[in-house]
């Protein structure tokens, strides 16, 4: 495993200055105005070098009330702005993000720990979803149906829904918000964002970037809001609040179960994007070089902290040993270090708790009978002072191990052997989660078998592409304990709108459906 000495992050204070991040920042914003929050102050430390980046005065329950009340008022206006005009605002937000891409990408990297390239990629996802939403603003189409009754017309239309509550996770501090917020905006909804308490400065920076666009376009104050606070003051209110018809939450399955329960009790809508336990099947005639690159990016990229990270490799027995060797060699060349250093491929984990989860999971693997092939150490010494750097781990296991059935948000890759394609698909599906999956094969029979109704049971199933790095154009989400929600592209927008079926009688008679006679 080769390691790098971290380079000092010399220009980060200039980046913070350009993004408008101060030493102490308000955690609540109504679009262009920042509230004078009085909640508990929380400090944000970089997992890259352990330095304090800035502090946040969190929102209180009273701030939450102010925001929700304003957002309700804003909805009454915003829903009447024609959708293409709402799209025009989103187009300008996309441009503001283009201008801030380097700086925001750097802050994402520094506050969250993913490498700068991935930070840039995350901002690019925001720009892409803006472009997608602009086009969508002219295509919020409903169907027209033929009525069974003469001189009747039937169609459906989609109306704005209301306030959309977005609860985002630390691993995508800005992109997942934009998937929700940009669609919600063109749909005529207002947005209230509760970011992860681990990466609040990224959320604050996003709001500073878009404020100018909101101001110049006279977007009603309250249309796009930030409410950075703890669960007690903000999160729990949010879930139970009938004024928020849709909660879109990204996080662990445990968090998601709670969100689903509380929102479900009031029959609100929830869009859940939760844990994954993503596998790649590698068959005998796979292009192994291609598979290798996909596996390494999927398993160690973002330091194993994507919901789509590759967690399990299901390898055919005839190529198992050879592929394992290639993998171990590749892992040796992966540079671990400061995420802002261009040579780095693996940055730190988000915090020391994540390091504990990593270490505990490895101990569990051993306890259950698995063996560690490489990695699994905590790095220390110059450049690693934050205590969050680990060496990505490869372990040989059996699929039924409790620890393998569980999502550990860290770079641990489990190797599992198979002999028939049926068995490989069974192993791939035999976990509680169902987000992303992939097969590397040049056999049409095998790949089609993998994509068939009795193939992969995941929301995402790829051929000759890894499990992570989905494009925004497709619907993103998964089945089983992943929560069933779909975000981002395709027709995911429909959940952000209120669907209405309209039947119009332009005749002079009143025929009843199903031919029912009811004469008075
Ligand atoms: C997530 O990990 O929460 O497919 C989202 C990917 C990204 C999104 C991941 N486009 O890896």
Boltz pocket constraint, residues with backbone or C-beta under 6 A from the ligand:
constraints:
  - pocket:
      binder: B
      contacts: [[A, 171], [A, 172], [A, 176], [A, 250], [A, 305], [A, 306], [A, 307], [A, 308], [A, 309], [A, 467], [A, 468], [A, 469], [A, 470], [A, 471]]
      max_distance: 6.0
